[in-house]
Amino acid sequence: MTKQRPICPNCGSADISRDATARWCDETQDWTLSGTFDDMTCDDCGRETNGPDWIDAGSADAEIYVFEIRASESELPRGWYVRSAEGLNGPFDEEWKADREQETIEARRKRLFNCCADNLAPDWSRFASLTVGGCKVDPEDPGHTLGLVCDAEAQFWTVYARDKDGCSEAITDCGARAEADQVAQELYTLSGLEIAR
């Protein structure tokens, strides 16, 4: 069974608490949980809920949450926030600024990770290096792609991550070699993986 974790349906935070009852135990000399209640509170946005959202515990949440913190709801300063797998951004003084940040995150994901599940960064610890290779549609099988072709024959370029055994995984596709080289440089900055030539 896959382990899951609860997150706030308003802001996506995993920092939620649940009301409960504890009773003193003479034997252990400690408080023992004796029951939980329906109400839960998000420690980040301060909202109460009786039903969190659930995600796989070992994976990043692909959702991007835009939410507002009002006075006295949270320890976070008042304003608009954007929470994503990339982190928490804010506060923004107006909702439209948070919406623009959400659009920026989505566009960046599509540019850097368009071959990855949910356009999210992979687990970089699985890889040893990055490389850029030309690709073209297989003329004998139009539903498939031929990778690592020379630049003169390439119809598009892919940034690959290579594991320690030399196997490659496509990270993102780009329309031009210069764009692929620029994306590879950004992925190097994010991952710390060297770019193999």
C-alpha positions in Angstrom: 0.0 0.0 0.0 1.3 3.5 -0.9 1.9 5.8 2.0 -0.1 9.0 1.9 0.0 12.3 3.7 -2.7 14.9 4.3 -2.5 18.4 2.9 -4.5 21.5 3.3 -7.2 21.8 0.6 -6.8 25.6 0.6 -3.0 26.1 0.4 -1.4 22.6 -0.1 0.6 22.7 3.2 1.4 19.5 5.0 1.5 21.4 8.2 -1.9 20.6 9.5 -3.0 19.7 13.0 -6.0 17.7 14.2 -8.1 18.2 17.4 -7.7 15.3 19.7 -8.2 14.0 23.3 -5.3 12.7 25.4 -5.6 10.9 28.8 -2.9 10.6 31.5 -1.5 7.1 31.8 -0.1 6.2 35.3 1.8 3.2 33.9 3.8 5.1 31.2 3.7 8.4 33.0 2.8 10.2 29.9 -0.2 11.5 27.9 -1.8 8.9 25.6 -3.9 9.7 22.6 -7.4 8.4 23.3 -9.4 10.0 20.4 -9.3 12.3 17.4 -12.0 14.7 16.2 -13.0 15.8 12.7 -11.7 19.3 12.8 -8.3 20.1 11.4 -6.4 23.4 11.2 -3.7 24.4 8.7 -0.7 25.8 10.6 0.3 27.9 7.5 -2.9 29.5 6.2 -5.0 29.1 9.4 -8.0 27.6 7.7 -10.1 24.9 9.4 -11.3 21.9 7.5 -12.8 18.5 8.3 -11.4 16.9 5.2 -7.8 17.3 4.0 -6.7 16.3 0.5 -4.4 13.3 0.3 -1.3 12.8 -1.8 1.4 10.1 -2.0 3.9 10.6 0.8 6.9 10.1 -1.4 5.9 12.4 -4.3 5.7 16.1 -4.9 2.3 17.6 -5.2 1.9 18.9 -8.8 -0.9 21.4 -7.8 -0.2 25.1 -7.5 -2.2 26.7 -4.8 -3.0 30.5 -4.7 -4.4 31.5 -1.4 -4.9 34.5 0.9 -3.7 35.0 4.5 -5.9 37.4 6.4 -5.1 39.0 9.7 -4.8 36.6 12.7 -5.3 33.4 10.6 -1.7 32.4 10.5 1.8 33.2 11.6 2.6 34.1 7.9 2.3 37.8 7.1 -0.9 39.0 5.6 -1.2 38.8 1.8 -1.5 36.5 -1.2 0.7 33.4 -1.5 1.6 30.7 -4.1 2.6 27.2 -2.9 4.0 24.7 -5.3 6.4 21.8 -5.3 9.1 24.5 -5.9 8.2 26.2 -2.6 6.2 29.0 -1.0 6.2 32.4 -2.7 4.8 35.6 -1.2 3.3 37.6 0.3 1.9 39.5 -2.7 -0.2 42.5 -2.0 -2.8 41.8 -4.7 -4.3 38.5 -6.0 -3.4 39.2 -9.6 0.3 39.3 -8.7 0.0 35.8 -7.1 -1.9 34.6 -10.2 1.0 35.9 -12.4 3.5 34.0 -10.2 1.4 30.9 -10.7 1.5 31.4 -14.5 5.3 31.9 -14.3 5.8 28.6 -12.4 3.6 26.7 -14.9 5.5 28.2 -17.9 8.9 27.4 -16.3 7.8 23.8 -15.7 6.7 23.4 -19.3 10.0 24.8 -20.5 12.3 22.8 -18.2 10.4 19.6 -17.6 8.0 18.9 -20.5 9.1 15.2 -20.8 8.7 14.6 -17.0 5.5 13.4 -15.2 3.3 16.4 -14.3 6.0 18.7 -15.6 7.9 18.3 -12.3 11.6 18.0 -11.8 12.8 14.4 -11.4 14.8 13.1 -8.5 18.2 14.4 -9.5 20.0 11.9 -7.2 19.2 9.2 -9.7 21.5 10.8 -12.3 25.2 11.4 -13.0 25.1 14.0 -15.8 23.1 15.9 -18.4 23.5 15.9 -22.1 21.8 17.5 -25.2 21.0 15.5 -28.2 19.2 16.1 -31.5 16.1 14.2 -32.3 13.8 13.5 -35.3 10.7 11.6 -36.1 11.5 8.1 -37.3 10.6 8.1 -41.0 9.9 4.3 -40.9 7.6 4.6 -37.8 6.1 8.2 -37.5 4.8 7.5 -34.0 8.4 7.2 -32.7 11.4 9.4 -32.3 15.0 8.8 -33.0 17.3 10.3 -30.4 20.8 11.5 -30.4 21.0 12.3 -34.1 23.4 14.9 -35.5 22.4 18.6 -35.4 22.1 18.8 -39.2 19.4 16.1 -39.2 17.6 17.1 -35.9 14.0 18.4 -36.0 14.2 19.2 -32.2 16.6 18.8 -29.3 16.2 17.0 -26.0 18.0 17.6 -22.8 18.6 14.2 -21.2 19.7 13.1 -17.7 22.0 10.1 -17.7 22.3 7.7 -14.8 25.5 6.1 -13.6 25.0 3.2 -16.1 24.8 5.5 -19.1 21.0 5.1 -19.6 19.3 8.4 -20.6 15.9 9.8 -19.5 14.4 12.7 -21.5 13.9 15.8 -19.3 12.6 18.3 -21.8 12.3 19.0 -25.6 13.3 22.2 -27.2 12.7 23.6 -30.7 16.3 24.9 -31.3 19.8 23.8 -30.3 20.5 27.2 -28.6 17.4 26.9 -26.5 18.3 23.3 -25.5 21.8 24.5 -24.5 20.3 27.3 -22.4 17.9 24.9 -20.7 20.7 22.5 -20.0 22.6 25.3 -18.3 19.5 26.1 -16.1 19.1 22.4 -15.2 22.8 22.2 -14.3 22.2 25.1 -11.9 19.1 23.4 -10.4 20.6 19.8 -10.2 24.3 20.3 -9.9 24.8 17.7 -12.6 27.6 18.4 -15.1 26.7 18.8 -18.8 28.5 16.0 -20.8 29.6 17.1 -24.2 
